[in-house]
Amino acid sequence: MIDPRNFGDIKKIRWSRASRTDKKVHALLNYFSCKLHVEEGKTLDDYKNLLNEITSDDMHIFSLQETGRHFDARCQASYREYDYYIPTFLLQNQIELDFTTTGDEQKLMPNGYALPRPREDYHPSDECKKRLYEYRMPEEDKERLQMLFKKFEGTNTFHNYTRDCTYKDATAKRYMIELRTTQFSVHNGIEFCRVYLKGQSFLYN
């Protein structure tokens, strides 16, 4: 569907995506726009089916749609949505953690100070794991959490949540449409909170 003269140059096909993800975060659904050729006698559904045949099993094209000549998925998106799943024990007012250590004996510097152990040497103790698995957020804390999320709705300055940005920068102001906790559920013995965010745009990180 790409003209051979434009193949290999994403600028020539005006490639754009509605949003991007940070490191170690994955998009369940995304929108892309680009300039393609549709052969006479073929429909967009024909191309959608062809694409789904040749892509990997963990990728699926839901639909293709014709747009205006200068459509840009990133610039013309109305909003973005994010869902995050957070273990509720991380949202406790006070959380007591104790660890056991493994690995080689802790190394000492010439002055007698102990070098910090690498992170992989630390493991939650069995008692600690038991407390985390057993934790269930009280109803009053769930209501309080929802109330706190509501404070972020509307236009606010989010300079504290990104880098290289101060409260004076106009780009730090973002419009959040909706923030809420949508459900609490238990997976593998741990209670998770599902957090839903809907915003016009988001800052880096």
Beta strands, then each sheet from edge to edge (+ up, - down):
strand 1: 16-17
strand 2: 32-33
strand 3: 80-87
strand 4: 99-101
strand 5: 122-124
strand 6: 154-157
strand 7: 173-187
strand 8: 190-199
sheet 1: 1+ 2-
sheet 2: 3+ 8- 7+ 6-
sheet 3: 4+ 5-
end
